[in-house]
Amino acid sequence: MKRKQSLKGITLVELVVVIALFGIIVAISANMITVAMRAHQQTVEDYTLQSAIRLATDKVSNTVRYSKAVFAVPESFVDSVARMDPDWTYFSVSPDGREIIEYTYNASTGAHDETVIVPAQDNIYYELNFQKDEDPLGDGATDVNDRLLKFTITAYYAEEDGSGNLVPTAERIVFSSEIEALNAIQIVDKGTLSDPSVAIAYRFDGDTYGDGVSQVATITLVLDTSGSMSRTPEGYYTWNDSERKITKLKEALIGDGTTGGIIGQFAAEENIEVAVVPFSYDANMYTESGYDTNTFYNSQTEETALTTLVNSLTPNGNTNTGDGMRQAYYAHENFVPVDNGYSADTDQYNYMIILVDGETNYETNVVTGSHTETVWDWWSGSYINVDVVDGTRYSGEGEVSANDWPASAPVGYIFSDNGNRDPYVQMIGQLIQDASIKTYVIGYASDVAGGVGVIGSSTDAQAIYLYSDDFDLSEVFSTIANDIMAELWVVMGPQIQN
């Protein structure tokens, strides 16, 4: 009986229980495998997305750091490829929001080529946002770094609603960073609070104006070369040439062997014309090694001419600031872009930088009548005849073209009284202001605040720089150059194509 009982088989209930348990185990295992596979797929997708976002951020970082010009632009600049300026490259989300693309203009096809930086993934959409960081330290300081750009790349799940609009369902990745431009003069943000920047337009070449929009900047350097420029900035006589103001001025303009000076900064661009206008008793043009003062030279292709003229500056005589301003004013007025290698529709932007190291004590008097007067010309060291009808200067050997005054200029002669000559400066300053010539004034001595104030107010100067204990002339000129070139970038930025 015991033997027969031990050979008893598995009952149906037991079999059902075993099968049920086995099914549960299989179901749990299958579910775990499915979850694991989904997790793996999610990890792969996240890794792929993160890698793509990393490529995009690297692209933005390198672009901002090394471009010659960077503009953050709103939707209206990139809502279609046809509206993109052929002179600029763009970094933007594709119109369908699925990809992040670099648009590079191809001159042979007349269209922008598309390079996909972040490829499309199922149900993943992207948003870009760019804006300048006006207060990077969060301290409300006014001396902010004008070359910082904040950007955000957002990837999110989205579905289309019944109208075909994308509706975000869940945020996937948000990456934010801040980049400083190293080569660009500044970052320009064309966006607003209501219409923020969603793309960047940039270029790596030195052509700031491109083929579609043409501009030229004319810049006059109106430089005091009176005898006091041979002294130190504090006004002391010195035998050490390196301590003299004239030496420091030359270094600020053309460099000291380690830096290129303001002219070197301008020479990086193709469309900046510079004229050297020195003045003491007067500001009459003179020639040095075949190059003329009061004449515009291209800062890039004719840098040698400007360097030669700066090196020729020699302290001598008194201070006729008004004549320096007058000669510079007419240099701007007489510059014709089309006669200097630019197109007929070139826009001209005028700037004047005036440096003085003493109060004005000479002036060019305005006179009336129709006769010739014999006056002493301190610059040439001889008596000359002045026709007070049109101001043309003559010597015993005939007309001296280098001393011609523009026919429309105030006419008269050099007045040698050492009294205050600010009214003449104010008269010329008003001409400069009326002509919308943007002016910067530098007072390179501790006792010229009054005269500098007159120059600044009469010309409506953009900025006035006064000498102080920590004054650095090269830094002042560099600041002015950056200000001018930054404004030119804004003027010459990408245009919306119709």
matplotlib code that plots the C-alpha trace (Angstrom):
import matplotlib.pyplot as plt

x = [0.0, 2.8, 4.6, 1.6, 0.9, 4.5, 3.9, 0.9, 1.1, 0.6, -2.9, -4.7, -4.9, -1.1, -0.5, -2.7, -0.9, 2.5, 1.4, 0.0, 3.1, 5.2, 3.0, 3.4, 7.2, 7.3, 5.1, 7.2, 10.4, 8.9, 7.8, 11.2, 12.9, 10.5, 11.2, 14.9, 14.7, 12.7, 15.1, 18.0, 16.2, 15.5, 19.2, 20.2, 17.8, 18.9, 22.5, 21.9, 20.0, 22.6, 25.3, 23.4, 22.8, 26.5, 27.3, 25.0, 26.4, 30.0, 28.9, 27.4, 30.4, 33.0, 30.9, 30.5, 34.1, 35.7, 33.3, 34.2, 30.5, 27.7, 24.0, 21.3, 18.2, 14.4, 12.1, 11.5, 15.1, 14.9, 11.3, 12.2, 15.5, 14.6, 14.7, 18.3, 21.0, 23.4, 26.3, 25.7, 25.7, 22.8, 22.4, 18.7, 16.0, 14.5, 11.1, 9.4, 11.3, 12.7, 16.3, 19.0, 20.7, 23.6, 22.7, 25.7, 25.4, 26.6, 27.4, 27.4, 23.8, 22.6, 21.0, 21.9, 23.2, 21.9, 24.1, 22.2, 23.9, 21.2, 19.2, 15.5, 14.2, 10.7, 8.4, 11.4, 11.3, 13.7, 13.8, 16.7, 16.9, 19.7, 20.2, 23.0, 24.0, 23.8, 24.7, 26.9, 27.9, 24.4, 25.6, 24.0, 27.4, 27.5, 31.0, 29.5, 31.3, 29.6, 30.7, 28.7, 25.9, 23.6, 21.9, 19.5, 18.7, 15.5, 14.5, 10.9, 8.3, 5.5, 2.4, 0.3, -3.2, -6.1, -5.0, -1.5, 0.2, 2.8, 1.8, 4.7, 3.9, 7.0, 10.3, 13.3, 16.5, 17.3, 20.9, 21.9, 25.3, 27.1, 29.9, 32.3, 33.2, 37.0, 37.2, 34.0, 33.9, 30.7, 27.6, 24.5, 21.0, 18.2, 15.6, 13.1, 11.0, 8.0, 10.1, 13.1, 16.1, 15.8, 18.9, 22.3, 23.7, 27.5, 30.5, 34.2, 35.7, 36.8, 34.1, 31.9, 29.5, 29.3, 28.1, 24.5, 24.9, 27.9, 29.2, 32.4, 33.6, 35.7, 37.7, 39.7, 42.4, 42.7, 45.9, 47.5, 51.2, 51.9, 55.2, 53.8, 53.4, 57.2, 56.6, 55.4, 51.6, 52.1, 53.5, 57.2, 60.1, 62.0, 65.1, 63.6, 61.8, 59.8, 58.1, 57.0, 53.3, 54.1, 55.8, 52.9, 50.5, 52.4, 52.4, 48.6, 48.1, 50.5, 51.7, 55.0, 56.1, 53.9, 50.6, 49.2, 47.6, 44.3, 45.3, 46.1, 42.7, 41.1, 43.3, 41.6, 38.6, 38.3, 36.1, 37.6, 39.3, 41.5, 43.0, 45.7, 45.0, 47.8, 47.5, 49.6, 49.5, 47.2, 46.3, 47.5, 48.2, 51.8, 53.5, 55.7, 57.4, 54.7, 51.8, 49.6, 48.0, 44.3, 43.8, 41.9, 43.8, 42.4, 43.4, 44.0, 45.6, 47.3, 48.4, 52.0, 50.9, 49.1, 52.1, 54.5, 52.4, 52.1, 55.8, 56.3, 54.4, 56.7, 55.8, 56.0, 54.2, 50.9, 47.4, 44.8, 42.3, 39.6, 41.7, 42.3, 38.6, 37.9, 40.3, 38.9, 35.3, 36.0, 37.9, 34.7, 32.5, 34.7, 35.1, 33.1, 32.9, 32.5, 35.7, 37.6, 36.8, 33.4, 30.0, 27.7, 25.2, 27.8, 26.6, 29.3, 29.6, 31.8, 33.8, 36.3, 38.7, 40.2, 43.2, 44.4, 47.0, 46.5, 43.9, 43.2, 45.2, 45.2, 42.3, 41.6, 39.6, 36.6, 36.8, 34.9, 35.7, 37.4, 41.1, 44.4, 46.2, 49.8, 50.0, 52.7, 52.2, 53.7, 53.7, 55.8, 57.8, 57.2, 54.8, 52.1, 49.2, 45.7, 42.8, 40.0, 37.3, 37.8, 40.7, 43.2, 46.7, 49.5, 53.2, 55.6, 56.0, 52.3, 49.5, 50.5, 48.1, 49.1, 47.7, 44.5, 41.4, 38.1, 36.2, 33.2, 35.4, 35.5, 38.2, 40.8, 44.2, 46.2, 45.6, 48.6, 47.0, 47.3, 43.9, 40.9, 39.9, 36.9, 34.3, 36.0, 36.1, 32.4, 31.6, 33.5, 32.1, 28.6, 29.4, 30.6, 27.5, 25.2, 27.0, 26.3, 30.0, 30.3, 33.1, 35.3, 37.5, 40.6, 42.2, 45.8, 46.9, 45.7, 44.7, 42.6, 39.2, 37.7, 38.8, 37.9, 34.5, 34.0, 35.0, 32.8, 29.7, 30.1, 30.4, 28.0, 30.8, 30.0, 32.5, 35.1, 38.3, 40.3, 43.8, 44.1, 46.8, 45.7, 45.3, 46.3, 46.2, 46.5, 43.6, 41.5, 42.1, 41.4, 38.1, 37.1, 38.0, 35.9, 33.0, 33.2, 33.6, 30.8, 28.5, 29.5, 28.7, 25.2, 24.8, 26.3, 24.4, 22.3, 19.4, 16.0, 15.6, 12.2]
y = [0.0, 2.4, 1.6, 2.2, 5.5, 6.8, 6.4, 8.7, 11.4, 15.2, 16.3, 18.6, 21.3, 21.2, 21.4, 24.4, 26.1, 25.4, 26.6, 29.7, 30.4, 29.8, 32.2, 34.8, 34.4, 34.6, 37.7, 39.4, 38.5, 39.7, 42.9, 43.4, 42.7, 45.2, 47.8, 47.2, 47.5, 50.6, 52.0, 51.1, 52.7, 55.8, 55.9, 55.6, 58.4, 60.6, 60.0, 60.7, 63.9, 65.0, 64.4, 66.4, 69.2, 69.2, 69.6, 72.5, 74.2, 73.7, 75.2, 78.3, 78.7, 78.6, 80.8, 83.5, 83.3, 83.6, 85.4, 88.9, 90.0, 88.3, 89.5, 87.8, 88.2, 87.6, 85.4, 87.9, 87.5, 83.7, 82.7, 81.6, 81.0, 83.5, 86.3, 85.6, 88.1, 86.5, 88.2, 86.4, 82.8, 81.8, 79.3, 78.6, 76.0, 74.6, 76.0, 72.8, 72.9, 69.4, 70.2, 72.8, 74.0, 76.2, 78.2, 79.1, 81.2, 79.6, 82.3, 79.8, 78.7, 82.0, 80.3, 79.3, 75.7, 73.8, 71.9, 69.9, 70.3, 68.5, 65.9, 65.2, 62.6, 61.3, 63.8, 66.0, 69.7, 72.5, 76.1, 78.5, 81.8, 84.3, 87.5, 89.8, 89.7, 93.3, 92.6, 89.5, 90.1, 90.9, 94.0, 96.6, 97.9, 100.2, 98.9, 95.7, 93.4, 94.2, 91.0, 88.4, 86.3, 84.1, 81.3, 78.5, 75.3, 73.6, 70.1, 68.9, 66.3, 67.7, 66.6, 68.4, 69.6, 69.6, 72.8, 71.5, 73.5, 71.9, 71.4, 70.6, 67.5, 67.4, 69.1, 66.9, 68.9, 72.5, 73.7, 77.2, 78.9, 82.2, 82.9, 85.8, 87.0, 87.1, 88.5, 90.5, 94.1, 93.4, 91.3, 93.0, 91.8, 92.9, 91.2, 92.7, 91.4, 90.9, 89.6, 87.8, 86.6, 83.0, 82.8, 84.3, 85.8, 85.9, 86.2, 85.3, 87.5, 91.2, 92.5, 94.3, 95.7, 92.8, 93.2, 94.1, 97.1, 99.4, 101.9, 103.8, 105.4, 108.6, 109.4, 112.5, 112.6, 116.3, 116.4, 119.2, 119.5, 122.7, 123.1, 121.9, 118.4, 118.0, 118.1, 115.3, 114.8, 116.6, 119.6, 119.2, 119.6, 116.4, 115.2, 111.7, 111.3, 108.4, 110.5, 113.2, 113.6, 113.5, 110.2, 108.7, 110.1, 108.3, 105.1, 105.4, 105.9, 103.5, 101.3, 100.8, 97.5, 95.3, 96.9, 98.3, 101.4, 102.8, 102.9, 99.2, 98.6, 100.4, 98.6, 95.3, 96.6, 97.3, 100.4, 102.8, 106.0, 108.0, 111.5, 112.9, 116.6, 118.2, 121.8, 124.4, 128.0, 126.6, 123.3, 123.9, 120.7, 119.6, 116.7, 114.1, 111.4, 112.0, 111.7, 114.7, 115.6, 116.5, 113.7, 110.5, 107.2, 103.7, 102.3, 98.8, 99.3, 102.7, 102.1, 103.0, 106.5, 107.0, 105.6, 108.0, 111.0, 110.2, 109.7, 113.1, 114.9, 117.5, 119.8, 123.5, 126.7, 127.7, 126.3, 127.1, 124.3, 125.9, 125.7, 122.0, 121.4, 123.5, 121.6, 118.3, 119.5, 120.3, 117.0, 115.2, 117.5, 117.1, 113.3, 111.6, 107.8, 107.0, 109.0, 106.8, 103.3, 102.9, 102.4, 105.2, 104.2, 104.0, 105.5, 107.7, 107.8, 110.6, 110.6, 113.2, 112.6, 115.9, 115.9, 119.1, 119.7, 123.4, 126.2, 127.7, 130.9, 131.3, 131.6, 132.0, 135.2, 135.6, 138.8, 140.4, 142.5, 142.0, 142.6, 140.9, 141.2, 140.4, 138.3, 136.3, 132.6, 131.0, 127.5, 128.3, 131.0, 133.7, 136.4, 135.3, 137.0, 136.1, 136.8, 137.4, 136.8, 133.0, 132.5, 131.2, 131.6, 132.9, 133.3, 135.3, 132.2, 131.8, 129.8, 127.4, 124.5, 122.9, 125.9, 126.3, 126.8, 125.3, 128.0, 127.7, 127.9, 130.9, 133.1, 135.3, 135.1, 133.8, 136.0, 136.1, 137.5, 135.1, 135.8, 133.4, 132.1, 129.9, 131.8, 130.7, 127.1, 127.3, 128.5, 125.6, 123.3, 124.2, 123.4, 120.0, 119.4, 120.5, 118.0, 115.2, 114.4, 112.3, 113.8, 112.5, 115.0, 114.2, 116.7, 115.6, 118.0, 118.8, 122.4, 122.1, 121.2, 124.6, 124.5, 120.8, 121.6, 124.3, 121.9, 119.1, 121.3, 123.0, 119.7, 117.8, 115.3, 111.6, 111.5, 113.7, 112.3, 114.4, 113.8, 112.3, 110.4, 107.0, 108.3, 105.9, 107.6, 104.3, 102.9, 106.0, 105.8, 102.0, 102.7, 105.3, 102.9, 100.2, 102.6, 103.6, 100.1, 98.8, 101.4, 100.4, 96.8, 97.8, 99.8, 97.1, 94.1, 91.5, 92.9, 91.2, 90.3, 91.0]
z = [0.0, 0.8, -2.5, -4.6, -2.8, -3.5, -7.3, -7.3, -10.2, -10.3, -10.0, -12.4, -9.8, -9.2, -12.9, -13.3, -10.3, -11.9, -15.3, -13.7, -11.7, -14.8, -16.8, -14.1, -14.1, -17.9, -17.9, -15.3, -17.1, -20.4, -18.8, -17.3, -20.6, -22.3, -19.6, -20.0, -23.7, -23.4, -20.9, -23.2, -26.2, -24.0, -23.0, -26.6, -27.7, -24.8, -25.6, -29.3, -28.4, -25.9, -28.5, -31.0, -28.6, -27.7, -31.4, -31.6, -28.5, -29.8, -33.1, -31.4, -29.1, -31.9, -34.1, -31.5, -30.4, -33.8, -36.1, -37.2, -36.7, -34.8, -34.8, -32.8, -35.0, -34.5, -36.5, -39.3, -40.4, -40.8, -41.3, -44.8, -46.5, -49.2, -46.6, -45.5, -46.5, -49.0, -47.3, -44.0, -42.6, -40.3, -37.5, -36.9, -36.3, -39.5, -40.4, -39.2, -35.9, -36.4, -37.1, -36.2, -39.4, -40.5, -43.7, -45.8, -48.9, -52.1, -54.7, -57.6, -56.9, -55.5, -52.5, -48.9, -48.6, -45.6, -43.2, -40.6, -37.2, -35.2, -37.2, -36.8, -34.2, -33.8, -32.1, -30.9, -31.7, -30.9, -29.9, -29.9, -27.9, -28.0, -26.1, -24.9, -21.3, -20.3, -16.6, -16.4, -12.8, -11.7, -9.9, -12.2, -13.3, -16.3, -17.5, -18.8, -21.3, -24.5, -26.2, -24.2, -25.7, -23.7, -25.6, -24.8, -26.8, -25.8, -27.0, -26.2, -27.1, -29.2, -31.0, -33.7, -32.7, -35.0, -36.7, -37.4, -34.6, -32.4, -28.8, -26.4, -24.3, -22.2, -22.0, -22.9, -22.6, -21.8, -22.3, -21.5, -21.7, -22.2, -24.7, -25.2, -28.6, -29.2, -32.7, -33.1, -31.9, -30.1, -30.1, -31.5, -30.5, -32.9, -30.8, -28.4, -25.5, -27.8, -30.7, -29.2, -31.2, -32.3, -34.6, -35.2, -38.4, -38.6, -40.9, -40.6, -43.3, -43.0, -45.4, -43.0, -45.6, -48.2, -51.7, -51.0, -48.7, -49.1, -46.6, -46.0, -42.8, -43.1, -39.9, -39.4, -36.7, -35.8, -33.8, -31.8, -32.7, -30.9, -29.1, -25.8, -27.3, -26.7, -22.9, -20.6, -20.1, -16.8, -18.6, -17.7, -20.1, -20.7, -22.6, -22.6, -26.0, -24.7, -22.1, -24.5, -25.4, -29.2, -28.8, -26.8, -29.4, -32.2, -30.2, -29.7, -33.5, -35.1, -32.2, -30.4, -32.0, -29.8, -30.6, -33.8, -32.5, -33.7, -37.3, -37.1, -35.7, -38.6, -41.0, -40.2, -42.3, -46.0, -45.9, -43.4, -44.8, -42.4, -42.7, -40.5, -39.8, -37.6, -36.5, -34.6, -35.9, -38.6, -40.2, -43.8, -45.8, -46.2, -48.0, -46.4, -48.6, -51.3, -48.9, -47.9, -44.6, -44.6, -47.2, -46.8, -47.2, -47.0, -43.6, -45.0, -48.4, -47.6, -44.1, -45.0, -46.0, -42.6, -40.7, -42.6, -41.9, -38.2, -37.9, -39.5, -36.7, -35.0, -32.1, -33.1, -32.6, -30.9, -31.0, -33.7, -32.9, -35.0, -38.2, -37.5, -37.1, -40.2, -42.4, -41.2, -41.7, -45.4, -45.9, -44.9, -47.0, -50.1, -49.9, -52.7, -52.2, -55.9, -56.7, -54.2, -55.4, -53.8, -55.6, -56.5, -53.8, -51.0, -47.7, -46.0, -42.2, -40.8, -37.6, -36.1, -33.3, -31.9, -29.5, -27.9, -25.2, -24.7, -24.8, -28.3, -28.7, -32.5, -34.9, -38.6, -38.7, -40.9, -43.0, -45.7, -48.8, -52.1, -51.8, -51.1, -47.8, -47.0, -43.8, -41.9, -42.3, -39.2, -40.7, -43.7, -42.0, -44.6, -45.7, -48.1, -49.9, -49.1, -51.4, -48.9, -51.6, -51.7, -49.3, -51.9, -50.7, -53.0, -52.7, -54.9, -57.2, -57.8, -56.3, -53.6, -54.0, -50.7, -48.9, -50.9, -48.7, -49.8, -51.7, -49.3, -46.2, -43.9, -45.3, -43.6, -42.2, -39.2, -36.2, -33.8, -30.7, -27.8, -26.5, -26.1, -29.6, -28.5, -30.5, -33.7, -32.4, -31.6, -35.1, -36.8, -34.2, -35.2, -38.8, -37.7, -35.7, -38.5, -40.8, -38.4, -38.0, -34.9, -32.8, -29.9, -28.0, -26.0, -23.6, -23.3, -20.4, -16.9, -17.7, -20.8, -19.4, -20.3, -24.0, -24.3, -22.9, -25.6, -28.4, -27.0, -26.6, -30.0, -31.8, -29.6, -29.0, -28.4, -25.6, -24.0, -22.4, -19.9, -18.7, -15.2, -13.2, -14.6, -18.2, -20.9, -24.4, -26.3, -24.3, -25.0, -28.8, -28.7, -26.9, -29.5, -32.3, -30.8, -30.4, -34.0, -35.4, -33.2, -34.6, -38.1, -37.4, -36.4, -39.6, -41.7, -40.2, -42.0, -44.0, -44.6, -48.2, -49.8]

ax = plt.figure().add_subplot(projection="3d")
ax.plot(x, y, z, "-o")
ax.set_aspect("equal")
plt.show()
